[in-house]
Amino acid sequence: MSMAVTSGTAAEANPLGRPLFNPASVALVGASNDATRTTGRPLAFLRRSGFQGTVYPVNRSRAQVQDEQAWPALAALPEVPDQVFVMTPTDLVADTVQECVELGVGVVTVLADGFTESGNSGWARTRQLRKLIDGSATRIVGPSSLGVVNLRNGLMLTANAVFAEADPLVGDILAVSQSGSMIGALVSRGKALGVGFASLVSVGSEVDLSVGEICAATLDDPDIRGYALFLESISGAAILRRFAAAAAAAGRPVVAYKLGRSSAGAELAQSHTGALAGEEEVSAAFLADCGIARVRTLDGLIEGVSFARRVPTVPQRRAPRIGVVTSTGGGAAMVVDQLGVLGIDVQPPSAETFAKLAERGAPARAARIVDLTLAGAQYEVMRAALETLTQAREHDALIVVVGSSARLQPETAVRPIIELAGAGLPMAAFLAPDAPQALAALTAAGVPCFRTPESCADAVSAVFSRRLREVAVTTTGAAANGAQAAGTGGSRTTDHVVDENTAYQVLDAIGLPRAAAVVIDGDQVPELPFSYPVVAKVLSAEIPHKTDVGGVVLGIGDAEGLHQAMSSIRRNVASHRPELPRLPVLVEPMLSGLAEVLIGYRIDPEVGPIVLVAVGGELAEMYVDRSLRLAPVDLVTAREMIAEVRPLRVLEGFRRRPAADIDALARAIVSLSQLTQRPEVRELEVNPLLVRPRGHGVVAVDALVRISEPDPDAPLPEEVAP
Amino acid sequence: MSMAVTSGTAAEANPLGRPLFNPASVALVGASNDATRTTGRPLAFLRRSGFQGTVYPVNRSRAQVQDEQAWPALAALPEVPDQVFVMTPTDLVADTVQECVELGVGVVTVLADGFTESGNSGWARTRQLRKLIDGSATRIVGPSSLGVVNLRNGLMLTANAVFAEADPLVGDILAVSQSGSMIGALVSRGKALGVGFASLVSVGSEVDLSVGEICAATLDDPDIRGYALFLESISGAAILRRFAAAAAAAGRPVVAYKLGRSSAGAELAQSHTGALAGEEEVSAAFLADCGIARVRTLDGLIEGVSFARRVPTVPQRRAPRIGVVTSTGGGAAMVVDQLGVLGIDVQPPSAETFAKLAERGAPARAARIVDLTLAGAQYEVMRAALETLTQAREHDALIVVVGSSARLQPETAVRPIIELAGAGLPMAAFLAPDAPQALAALTAAGVPCFRTPESCADAVSAVFSRRLREVAVTTTGAAANGAQAAGTGGSRTTDHVVDENTAYQVLDAIGLPRAAAVVIDGDQVPELPFSYPVVAKVLSAEIPHKTDVGGVVLGIGDAEGLHQAMSSIRRNVASHRPELPRLPVLVEPMLSGLAEVLIGYRIDPEVGPIVLVAVGGELAEMYVDRSLRLAPVDLVTAREMIAEVRPLRVLEGFRRRPAADIDALARAIVSLSQLTQRPEVRELEVNPLLVRPRGHGVVAVDALVRISEPDPDAPLPEEVAP
């Protein structure tokens, strides 16, 4: 099978695929004789499902397990199993993994907990596992994994009780979950919605194989046509990103539900950027930039993959054109309303198309939606409407909302949807009444069908919010290096804030305009290379908020005033921070702009470099509006970011204010985002960046920069992370 | 039956109740012989359901309809029917209604459309209908009503196709919908979720009976224990509000789903208040102030009533304390996350309670939720946990999330929930897998059970967001007068903006501090009663945005400067608005505050007087944060409003800024909200209101006031509304 892939991780015939999903043999280490116990379930499930591979129960103290022969140890098996499911207590895991490495087992899936989530002792165990497999061909799923399931070959290598059922619905979606219990929830809910899965993996704490690498292992599996991810955090960001790009190239959508939308975040960084860019927004930007459709409803995750498959993942620089056709006004209104809440305004057909609809016997009052209520739920009417709208080519996708006929007479309004599903216009259906048979018929026919207006709007919005930006993968931070590289690339470093004058030199290096500045060390006021009035600020890396310690004097009119200001600043700072030495003062001209903007850059420990735009000024953190992207960004993206921050509309000119230099602001954002070329810069925030009238540029008048330096005494990031 | 009711509308033995829901006889005017046609369905449905009352098909041209005797006219019937369902074409409706009035029919339900939604001719028909019933005992449901259903007595007086089914699930909820098709969607979806309805009404265009009055007609119906409303708009606001208060007093919750959350609104008023207070926020404030739980998911509407019934509707001035117990970490995390998005932080039990849990065999790591995953899904564990948490009295409600055992072994974790449902702590359940039997068992046992994490969080949040403020019903505007009084009380008036000096007099009358001001008509600069610097502003009711026409000069230092400023203003205004005469100039002292706030008041055409707080200043409309309530408000509510506007946190003191006079701001909001006493004031916006340091008060430095005056030539509001 030929397929466009962009990464070595996703090469053809991925070596992980066979042991992980199609093992010829599996061993169950610690298999219990009691089929109802957690450690007894996998054997019972594998037998019930009729798995055709060889299954070896391994039990140190029993010769028989569930009426089958058991082996005392892996070494005693007649062959080396492709995959081993380790169900021993935590303390025995390392020995078993070592045995697997020695035998050359392909995949070890570990059920026990007590690793990354268990403090220092857990991290010690984690490092031990990683060391054991280092350089070997053995890979680990978990620990804390509830297992690996392949519904196509009966590989029920899981302790999740839901898989006790005999008749799963087999489909073409790979579900990968950071929550073990969710693989059971997904498979049972999918079955109720008529959505089948091909395989499901509980990744646990990802000490080795992360979500992205497990997904990538199926890129050469022709039966898998989409991915559903249940995420608690973004781990292995670079690998996930490469996988997502490869999946998009192969026409396989990735849909993700991610927890943490309301987490306040533990971050209390000194700089505003840290405080502003809460983890949720970073994740959201990351997923969107990866081309992953991020849903906000559980049903949207299950029902959304099929819709995503119908919509090409092309970089789209305009609002999606979603049309709605309905046989029920109220039902459609709910979807339209919810889409609007999510930022998508449903687009009406043209007057010409409304005229054609009337001609063809599907008359509807010209409005935002095509409401066929008056024409009635009739086959001919719905068919004519769908044909007409498909031919009109005015929409990127069509949502068909069907009323009571969906429950009672699916041959009227539902049948035409199935017939025209492949006609060229992506379609999704929402059924207003409970209509399980119509829902199943639509889903079986490949028409994405949603049970609630919220999941319908959610999935449509998520699918059309994918950006799939081609951001160059840099050498900076986590995004390049995957799960183990969180934080500072796995090496021992410390970060420190530099003083403002040094920060200005970083701005100079990336070509970001900033105020002229003179550093005065002594008491004497030198000749300044700019004219008064000026501003004087204490210069120290130790004082993040200069105004809080009386370290800033504005509007100084002459040399005498500057002399007084310097004395005043030093007196104030000495009283607040007596431990600091006598400090230099930075003097700049007083500048003004039409608006104050905050632009920020930092290397996020999870997703790598990000860039941020928000309202600037002293009260920046009072406002929630901001826009965030993976860095670097181009000018088009920078302009999109500016447009996303509502209060910055003032830049376009408001009432009688002149328009500001948005082009220069966009260029500044692009320059800032190029910090990916300087991996030692961990964080840079300009606040405020003064934006002047059009043609007059921007100028930074304050900056905070955090630099990392090698430090052999620093702890490894994984030692402090939990 | 004795019951606390607060309104005459909701008197005992409501005279509407019998003809509307328990008619001894009904007539079907325009009944078709074809049972599959819309006008044939009601007869077929009534026969299938076994309705025990007398049914009279009325058909001008047939002696028999669906093998039954038909009558040629209402006058030919052997008795006066209690309710008449009119299924004639639009043009024949008035004649039939007239006949009903003459006969003394209690309720006429009208199917035809072509009334309020059909422009001027429709409004003419509407007025005709209202005139026909004026002073009579006959009431109208509709037009555009799909009918009235009482599942308890088989009254299937509806054309909604879903009611063709023979086995509806009968429950204790009255569903009232402004969308006719939704009564079918609700009843079919409710059945799938195990939630039954007692009655359902499609209210149509509410030319007479509005949602509130129809609901109130069941306050003496002992079988109805809650209300589910599907709303497209708020109509008959005052009646709805009185009903909601009576329902709350009777312990019957009202849950509403309302469309229009994303509507941009048609409002392009001159003042910012109009632009800021989009219809959605007005509706949201109205419903919350009425004590109505406003849900945002369709499932939440169906599943939420039962939960609402368990939570007392008391005015609550603190965040709700919601606890979560679970046998599945991932499933619970979705609910916790979604609750957080909706503003509710799940509250952990105390350390003492965690210790008790461990003692009683339900050990859980101390965290935000009680996660029993490790202890396993066992009956004893879940029972001990629920008992302990009930006894601890640390929560207002408990959400129990059950994992795969809900599907496979409901006797373990699900049974204890049912057993302890009545133990004193309101409980709701969310089942992570698809578990229809456990869901049905919980629902049947009276435990609110949710199918998705989103509907669970939605309903819990909606129920705890009810305020049930006791706002005095005033004589002002729509809120006092119900559906027919929209806009200006049904009378002919015009609104006009007054000039700023007149606006200041309104502020004086309500005791809201404002800047001193002098009006200068001529060219001479008089002695001012305040010192320079001053600000000069053109004074005209015709110029809403003075800065837009060069009509403001700030920071004028002396009399000579003022003279020049007056000339400059008059020249600027003359060039922008040459049609205006030479205008006076208003002069005020230059004042400053710690912050600029916008406070607004207006009489909303739907819900009556409202009051609003937002960030002030020239860029007010760039920010979305604001808080809105029905007026009048008290000091406690005013303080809550200030706290809801995030950027106003700066008032509390920020970095080294002093704290502002929040008390004075709260008093100003209360004063403004007292405008309900002056019904001629339709709108008043102060922007900015300067808030000074604590103890130094607030001062308005600009105000926009709109006054209504009787105008015999003005159109009636209903003539312009559509």
Contacts between the chains, C-beta under 8 A, distances in Angstrom:
chain1	res1	chain2	res2	distance
A	160	B	404	6.4
A	161	B	404	4.3
A	161	B	405	6.7
A	161	B	408	5.6
A	161	B	409	7.8
A	162	B	404	4.5
A	162	B	407	6.3
A	162	B	408	7.1
A	162	B	433	5.8
A	164	B	408	6.3
A	165	B	408	7.9
A	177	B	330	7.3
A	179	B	329	6.3
A	179	B	330	2.8
A	179	B	333	7.1
A	180	B	330	7.3
A	181	B	328	4.1
A	181	B	329	6.6
A	181	B	330	4.9
A	181	B	331	6.2
A	181	B	373	7.6
A	181	B	403	4.8
A	181	B	404	6.7
A	181	B	432	6.4
A	182	B	330	4.4
A	182	B	331	7.3
A	182	B	432	7.4
A	184	B	403	7.1
A	184	B	404	4.5
A	184	B	407	8.0
A	184	B	432	7.7
A	184	B	433	5.7
A	185	B	328	7.7
A	185	B	330	7.3
A	185	B	331	6.3
A	185	B	403	7.3
A	185	B	404	7.5
A	185	B	432	4.3
A	185	B	433	4.7
A	185	B	434	7.9
A	188	B	404	7.6
A	188	B	407	5.7
A	188	B	433	4.0
A	188	B	434	4.2
A	188	B	435	7.5
A	189	B	433	6.6
A	189	B	434	4.6
A	191	B	434	6.7
A	192	B	434	4.0
A	192	B	436	7.6
A	230	B	330	7.0
A	232	B	330	7.8
A	232	B	333	7.2
A	257	B	334	8.0
A	259	B	333	5.2
A	259	B	334	6.8
A	259	B	337	5.0
A	260	B	337	6.7
A	261	B	337	5.6
A	261	B	338	7.7
A	261	B	340	7.2
A	261	B	341	5.2
A	262	B	336	8.0
A	262	B	337	5.4
A	262	B	338	7.7
A	262	B	339	7.5
A	262	B	340	2.5
A	262	B	341	4.7
A	263	B	337	7.7
A	263	B	340	7.3
A	296	B	454	7.8
A	297	B	452	6.8
A	297	B	454	5.2
A	298	B	334	6.3
A	298	B	452	5.7
A	298	B	453	5.8
A	298	B	454	7.1
A	299	B	452	6.1
A	328	B	181	4.1
A	328	B	185	7.7
A	329	B	179	6.2
A	329	B	181	6.6
A	330	B	177	7.3
A	330	B	179	2.8
A	330	B	180	7.3
A	330	B	181	4.9
A	330	B	182	4.4
A	330	B	185	7.3
A	330	B	230	7.0
A	330	B	232	7.8
A	331	B	181	6.2
A	331	B	182	7.3
A	331	B	185	6.3
A	333	B	179	7.1
A	333	B	232	7.2
A	333	B	259	5.2
A	334	B	257	8.0
A	334	B	259	6.8
A	334	B	298	6.3
A	336	B	262	8.0
A	337	B	259	5.0
A	337	B	260	6.7
A	337	B	261	5.6
A	337	B	262	5.4
A	337	B	263	7.7
A	338	B	261	7.7
A	338	B	262	7.6
A	339	B	262	7.5
A	340	B	261	7.2
A	340	B	262	2.5
A	340	B	263	7.2
A	341	B	261	5.2
A	341	B	262	4.7
A	373	B	181	7.6
A	403	B	181	4.8
A	403	B	184	7.1
A	403	B	185	7.3
A	404	B	160	6.4
A	404	B	161	4.3
A	404	B	162	4.5
A	404	B	181	6.7
A	404	B	184	4.5
A	404	B	185	7.5
A	404	B	188	7.6
A	405	B	161	6.8
A	407	B	162	6.3
A	407	B	184	8.0
A	407	B	188	5.7
A	408	B	161	5.6
A	408	B	162	7.0
A	408	B	164	6.4
A	408	B	165	8.0
A	409	B	161	7.8
A	432	B	181	6.4
A	432	B	182	7.4
A	432	B	184	7.7
A	432	B	185	4.3
A	433	B	162	5.8
A	433	B	184	5.7
A	433	B	185	4.7
A	433	B	188	4.0
A	433	B	189	6.6
A	434	B	185	7.9
A	434	B	188	4.3
A	434	B	189	4.6
A	434	B	191	6.6
A	434	B	192	4.0
A	435	B	188	7.4
A	436	B	192	7.6
A	452	B	297	6.8
A	452	B	298	5.7
A	452	B	299	6.1
A	452	B	452	7.3
A	453	B	298	5.8
A	454	B	296	7.8
A	454	B	297	5.2
A	454	B	298	7.1
A	454	B	454	6.3
A	545	B	655	6.8
A	547	B	655	6.5
A	547	B	656	6.4
A	548	B	655	5.7
A	548	B	656	5.9
A	618	B	655	7.0
A	619	B	647	7.0
A	619	B	650	5.8
A	619	B	654	7.1
A	622	B	646	6.4
A	622	B	647	4.3
A	622	B	649	6.2
A	622	B	650	5.9
A	622	B	654	7.7
A	623	B	623	7.3
A	623	B	646	7.7
A	623	B	647	6.1
A	624	B	625	7.8
A	624	B	646	6.7
A	625	B	624	7.9
A	646	B	622	6.2
A	646	B	623	7.6
A	646	B	624	6.7
A	647	B	619	6.8
A	647	B	622	4.3
A	647	B	623	6.1
A	649	B	622	6.1
A	650	B	619	5.8
A	650	B	622	6.0
A	654	B	618	7.9
A	654	B	619	7.1
A	654	B	622	7.7
A	655	B	545	6.7
A	655	B	547	6.1
A	655	B	548	5.5
A	655	B	618	7.0
A	656	B	547	6.2
A	656	B	548	5.8
A	656	B	550	7.9
